[in-house]
Amino acid sequence: MIELDDIIDAARVIAPAAVRTPLLENDVLNARAGRRVLLKFEGAQRTGSFKFRGAYNRLARLDGAERAAGVVAWSSGNHAQGVAAAARLLDMPATIVMPADAPAIKLANTRALGAEVVTYDRHRESREEIATALAQSRGATLVPSFDDPWIIAGQGTAGLEIVEQAAEAGVTIGQLLVCCGGGGLTAGIATAVKAHHPATDIYTVEPAGFDDTARSLASGVRESVAPDALTICDALMAPSPGALTFPINQSLLAGGLVVSDDQVREAMRFAFSVLKLVVEPGGAVALAAMLSGVAPPCEGASVVIVSGSNVDPALFAAIISAGQ
């Protein structure tokens, strides 16, 4: 478990490198949703997603010898870029295990940040086994994408910013919708927000077929994703909730919501045409829940996390043009 003090300390550590991302409001979105909605836009974060927060907080804790040995991580792209960027800033080598079918822009950006990329077949190979073997053979530190206290605390700094920004705007947060893969962002934000606003209802949002956290919250045990499940939300394809993240989320959340890929596509089009934001599929699920009416009603404002903007250009163009 992590505490508010861990997140406050993480905010101190990442402050020199991270962006304080905006909390946005739009009249058209408010009218469409029938309520006041504030968007926490993590696409404005360094590397285009919230992942840099946790990655930098984790890597900054390594001592000189550990930094010299480097780090190894696995990721479909956003954690990969976050770790690569943090490693470059902190002057240490990084190796990232990525699926061969990850979006080309995420593979290219990770390499451009100086990391070594090792690809694998997500249908036949285990990324955890490959990364663990690499870390052991090199004496490097393994950096999980969500199941790590430093990572969770780092992601929670987005929650601290939400609390501060809402207070500055005179807004009462009634509800918070968080894009969820393994649950690290949710666990960190929920810890920060609930410490200040215990009455706020917090929900995960996942794509259909990868609703393992929603099902886990309902059953009380960690559920898994079916092996043949498919979604366009490549950033949210964790096979099950984290061993560390799930107990936190189980104790703090009001429930889990699920949206379809078509609802995600529509949210991406709305973000582009109305909000003037580029949003990747996984980053759009919480907005999709708000636009489609999946989000329950609430007292006070709804805060929606837009978790990332790293979308493959060809996919993005196809989705946007399909709505014309």
C-alpha positions as CSV (number, residue, x, y, z in Angstrom):
1,M,0.0,0.0,0.0
2,I,1.1,3.6,-0.6
3,E,0.1,6.7,1.3
4,L,-0.4,10.3,0.5
5,D,3.1,11.2,1.8
6,D,4.6,8.8,-0.8
7,I,2.8,10.8,-3.6
8,I,3.8,14.1,-2.1
9,D,7.4,13.0,-2.1
10,A,7.1,11.7,-5.6
11,A,5.8,15.1,-6.7
12,R,8.9,16.7,-5.2
13,V,11.2,14.2,-7.0
14,I,9.6,14.6,-10.5
15,A,9.0,18.4,-10.3
16,P,12.3,19.3,-12.1
17,A,11.4,17.1,-15.1
18,A,7.6,16.5,-15.3
19,V,4.9,18.8,-16.7
20,R,2.0,20.0,-14.6
21,T,-0.6,19.1,-17.1
22,P,-3.8,21.2,-17.6
23,L,-7.3,20.6,-16.3
24,L,-9.5,21.6,-19.2
25,E,-13.1,22.6,-19.5
26,N,-15.2,22.9,-22.7
27,D,-18.8,24.2,-23.0
28,V,-19.7,21.8,-25.8
29,L,-18.5,18.8,-23.7
30,N,-20.5,20.1,-20.7
31,A,-23.6,20.4,-22.8
32,R,-23.2,17.0,-24.4
33,A,-22.6,15.3,-21.0
34,G,-25.3,17.3,-19.2
35,R,-22.9,18.1,-16.4
36,R,-19.7,20.0,-15.6
37,V,-16.7,18.0,-16.9
38,L,-13.0,18.7,-16.4
39,L,-10.4,16.9,-18.5
40,K,-7.0,16.1,-17.0
41,F,-5.0,16.0,-20.3
42,E,-1.9,13.8,-19.8
43,G,-1.2,13.9,-23.5
44,A,0.6,17.2,-22.6
45,Q,3.0,15.3,-20.3
46,R,6.6,14.6,-21.4
47,T,6.5,11.6,-23.9
48,G,2.8,12.1,-24.4
49,S,1.4,10.1,-21.5
50,F,1.2,10.0,-17.7
51,K,3.7,7.1,-17.7
52,F,6.7,9.5,-17.4
53,R,5.6,10.4,-13.9
54,G,6.0,6.9,-12.4
55,A,9.1,6.1,-14.5
56,Y,11.0,9.1,-13.4
57,N,10.1,8.6,-9.8
58,R,11.3,5.0,-9.9
59,L,14.5,5.6,-11.8
60,A,15.4,8.7,-9.7
61,R,15.6,6.4,-6.6
62,L,18.4,4.3,-8.0
63,D,21.9,4.7,-6.6
64,G,25.0,5.2,-8.7
65,A,25.8,1.5,-9.1
66,E,22.3,0.7,-10.1
67,R,22.2,3.6,-12.6
68,A,25.4,2.3,-14.2
69,A,23.9,-1.1,-14.6
70,G,20.8,0.3,-16.3
71,V,17.1,-0.6,-16.3
72,V,14.9,-3.1,-18.2
73,A,11.1,-2.7,-18.7
74,W,8.3,-4.2,-20.8
75,S,5.6,-2.1,-22.4
76,S,3.4,-1.7,-25.4
77,G,4.7,1.8,-25.8
78,N,3.8,4.5,-23.2
79,H,5.7,3.0,-20.2
80,A,8.5,2.3,-22.7
81,Q,8.8,5.9,-23.7
82,G,8.5,7.1,-20.1
83,V,11.3,4.8,-19.0
84,A,13.5,5.7,-22.0
85,A,13.0,9.4,-21.4
86,A,13.7,9.2,-17.7
87,A,16.8,7.0,-18.3
88,R,18.1,9.6,-20.8
89,L,17.6,12.5,-18.3
90,L,19.2,10.5,-15.5
91,D,22.1,9.2,-17.7
92,M,21.5,5.5,-17.5
93,P,21.0,2.8,-20.2
94,A,17.6,1.4,-20.8
95,T,16.3,-1.7,-22.5
96,I,12.6,-2.1,-23.3
97,V,10.8,-5.3,-24.3
98,M,8.0,-4.3,-26.7
99,P,5.5,-6.3,-28.7
100,A,6.5,-6.5,-32.4
101,D,3.0,-5.2,-33.3
102,A,3.1,-2.2,-31.1
103,P,2.2,1.1,-32.8
104,A,5.1,2.1,-35.0
105,I,5.2,5.6,-33.5
106,K,5.7,4.1,-30.0
107,L,8.5,1.8,-31.2
108,A,10.2,4.7,-33.1
109,N,9.9,7.2,-30.2
110,T,11.3,4.7,-27.7
111,R,14.4,4.1,-29.9
112,A,14.7,7.8,-30.6
113,L,14.9,8.4,-26.8
114,G,18.0,6.2,-26.7
115,A,16.6,2.9,-25.4
116,E,17.5,-0.5,-26.8
117,V,14.2,-2.1,-28.0
118,V,13.8,-5.9,-27.9
119,T,10.6,-7.1,-29.7
120,Y,8.5,-10.2,-29.0
121,D,5.4,-12.0,-30.2
122,R,2.6,-11.1,-27.7
123,H,0.6,-14.2,-28.7
124,R,3.4,-16.7,-28.2
125,E,6.0,-15.2,-25.8
126,S,6.0,-13.8,-22.3
127,R,7.2,-10.2,-22.0
128,E,7.8,-10.6,-18.3
129,E,10.0,-13.7,-18.8
130,I,12.0,-12.0,-21.5
131,A,12.5,-8.8,-19.5
132,T,13.3,-10.7,-16.3
133,A,16.0,-12.8,-18.0
134,L,17.5,-9.7,-19.6
135,A,17.6,-7.9,-16.2
136,Q,19.2,-10.8,-14.5
137,S,21.9,-11.3,-17.2
138,R,22.9,-7.6,-17.1
139,G,22.5,-7.0,-13.4
140,A,19.9,-4.3,-14.4
141,T,16.9,-3.1,-12.4
142,L,13.5,-4.3,-13.6
143,V,11.0,-1.5,-13.8
144,P,7.4,-2.9,-14.0
145,S,4.8,-0.8,-15.8
146,F,2.4,-0.6,-12.8
147,D,3.0,-3.1,-10.0
148,D,5.6,-1.1,-8.1
149,P,5.2,1.3,-5.2
150,W,7.4,4.0,-6.7
151,I,5.5,3.8,-10.0
152,I,2.1,4.0,-8.3
153,A,3.2,7.0,-6.2
154,G,4.6,8.7,-9.3
155,Q,1.3,8.3,-11.2
156,G,-0.5,9.6,-8.2
157,T,1.1,13.0,-8.7
158,A,-1.6,13.5,-11.4
159,G,-4.2,13.2,-8.6
160,L,-2.4,15.8,-6.5
161,E,-2.5,18.2,-9.4
162,I,-6.2,17.5,-9.9
163,V,-6.9,18.3,-6.3
164,E,-4.9,21.5,-6.5
165,Q,-6.3,22.6,-9.8
166,A,-9.9,21.9,-8.8
167,A,-9.5,24.0,-5.7
168,E,-8.0,26.8,-7.7
169,A,-11.1,26.7,-10.0
170,G,-13.5,26.5,-7.0
171,V,-14.7,23.1,-8.2
172,T,-16.1,20.2,-6.0
173,I,-15.0,16.9,-7.5
174,G,-18.0,14.5,-7.3
175,Q,-16.7,11.8,-9.7
176,L,-13.4,10.8,-11.3
177,L,-13.1,8.5,-14.3
178,V,-9.7,6.9,-14.9
179,C,-8.4,4.9,-17.9
180,C,-7.3,1.5,-16.5
181,G,-4.9,-1.2,-17.7
182,G,-3.0,-2.7,-14.8
183,G,-4.3,-0.2,-12.4
184,G,-1.2,1.9,-11.4
185,L,-2.6,5.2,-12.5
186,T,-5.9,4.5,-10.8
187,A,-4.3,3.4,-7.6
188,G,-2.1,6.5,-7.4
189,I,-4.8,9.0,-8.3
190,A,-7.4,7.4,-6.0
191,T,-4.9,7.5,-3.1
192,A,-4.3,11.2,-3.7
193,V,-7.9,12.3,-4.3
194,K,-9.5,10.2,-1.6
195,A,-7.1,11.6,1.0
196,H,-8.5,15.1,0.2
197,H,-12.0,14.2,-0.9
198,P,-13.3,11.0,0.7
199,A,-16.8,11.4,-0.8
200,T,-15.6,11.4,-4.5
201,D,-16.7,8.4,-6.5
202,I,-13.8,7.0,-8.5
203,Y,-14.3,4.6,-11.4
204,T,-12.0,2.7,-13.7
205,V,-12.8,2.7,-17.4
206,E,-11.7,-0.2,-19.6
207,P,-12.3,-1.4,-23.1
208,A,-14.7,-4.3,-23.6
209,G,-12.9,-7.6,-23.5
210,F,-10.2,-6.1,-21.2
211,D,-12.6,-5.3,-18.4
212,D,-10.6,-7.4,-15.9
213,T,-10.5,-4.7,-13.2
214,A,-14.3,-4.1,-13.5
215,R,-14.9,-7.9,-13.1
216,S,-12.4,-8.1,-10.3
217,L,-14.0,-5.3,-8.4
218,A,-17.4,-7.1,-8.8
219,S,-16.1,-10.5,-7.8
220,G,-13.6,-9.5,-5.1
221,V,-10.7,-11.5,-6.7
222,R,-8.3,-10.8,-9.5
223,E,-9.8,-11.8,-12.8
224,S,-8.0,-12.3,-16.1
225,V,-8.5,-11.4,-19.7
226,A,-9.5,-14.1,-22.2
227,P,-6.5,-15.1,-24.4
228,D,-8.3,-14.2,-27.6
229,A,-9.6,-10.8,-26.5
230,L,-9.0,-7.9,-28.9
231,T,-9.2,-4.1,-28.7
232,I,-7.8,-1.0,-30.4
233,C,-6.7,0.2,-27.0
234,D,-3.2,-1.2,-27.1
235,A,-2.2,0.8,-23.9
236,L,-4.8,-1.0,-21.8
237,M,-4.1,-4.7,-22.6
238,A,-2.8,-5.8,-19.2
239,P,-3.9,-9.5,-18.7
240,S,-5.1,-8.9,-15.1
241,P,-5.0,-6.3,-12.3
242,G,-1.8,-5.9,-10.5
243,A,-1.1,-7.7,-7.2
244,L,-0.2,-4.4,-5.6
245,T,-2.6,-2.2,-7.5
246,F,-5.8,-4.2,-7.1
247,P,-6.0,-4.2,-3.2
248,I,-5.6,-0.4,-3.3
249,N,-8.3,0.0,-6.0
250,Q,-10.6,-2.5,-4.3
251,S,-10.5,-0.4,-1.1
252,L,-11.0,3.0,-2.8
253,L,-13.1,2.7,-5.9
254,A,-16.9,2.9,-6.5
255,G,-16.7,0.4,-9.4
256,G,-15.6,-0.2,-12.9
257,L,-17.0,0.9,-16.3
258,V,-16.7,-0.6,-19.7
259,V,-16.8,0.9,-23.2
260,S,-16.8,-0.5,-26.7
261,D,-14.1,0.2,-29.3
262,D,-16.7,2.1,-31.3
263,Q,-17.4,4.3,-28.4
264,V,-13.6,4.9,-28.1
265,R,-13.4,5.8,-31.8
266,E,-16.3,8.3,-31.3
267,A,-14.5,9.9,-28.3
268,M,-11.3,10.2,-30.3
269,R,-13.3,12.0,-33.0
270,F,-15.0,14.3,-30.5
271,A,-11.6,15.1,-28.9
272,F,-10.1,16.0,-32.2
273,S,-13.0,18.0,-33.7
274,V,-14.4,19.7,-30.6
275,L,-11.6,19.8,-28.0
276,K,-8.8,20.1,-30.6
277,L,-6.9,17.3,-28.8
278,V,-5.1,14.2,-30.3
279,V,-5.9,11.2,-28.1
280,E,-4.9,7.6,-28.4
281,P,-7.5,4.9,-28.1
282,G,-6.4,3.8,-24.6
283,G,-6.4,7.4,-23.5
284,A,-9.9,8.0,-24.7
285,V,-11.8,5.4,-22.8
286,A,-12.8,7.6,-19.8
287,L,-14.0,10.3,-22.2
288,A,-15.9,7.6,-24.1
289,A,-17.7,6.7,-20.9
290,M,-18.7,10.3,-20.3
291,L,-19.9,10.9,-23.9
292,S,-21.8,7.6,-24.3
293,G,-23.7,8.0,-21.0
294,V,-21.9,5.0,-19.3
295,A,-20.7,7.2,-16.5
296,P,-23.2,7.3,-13.6
297,P,-24.7,10.6,-12.5
298,C,-23.1,12.5,-9.7
299,E,-23.2,15.6,-7.5
300,G,-20.4,18.1,-8.3
301,A,-18.1,18.0,-11.3
302,S,-16.8,14.9,-13.1
303,V,-13.1,14.7,-13.8
304,V,-12.1,12.6,-16.8
305,I,-8.5,11.4,-17.2
306,V,-7.2,11.6,-20.8
307,S,-4.2,9.4,-20.3
308,G,-2.2,9.7,-23.5
309,S,-1.8,11.0,-27.1
310,N,0.6,8.4,-28.7
311,V,-1.5,7.2,-31.5
312,D,-0.3,5.7,-34.7
313,P,-0.9,8.3,-37.5
314,A,-2.4,5.8,-39.9
315,L,-4.9,4.5,-37.3
316,F,-5.7,8.0,-36.2
317,A,-6.4,9.2,-39.7
318,A,-8.6,6.2,-40.4
319,I,-10.7,6.8,-37.3
320,I,-11.1,10.5,-37.8
321,S,-11.9,10.2,-41.5
322,A,-14.5,7.5,-40.8
323,G,-16.5,10.0,-38.9
324,Q,-16.6,12.6,-41.7
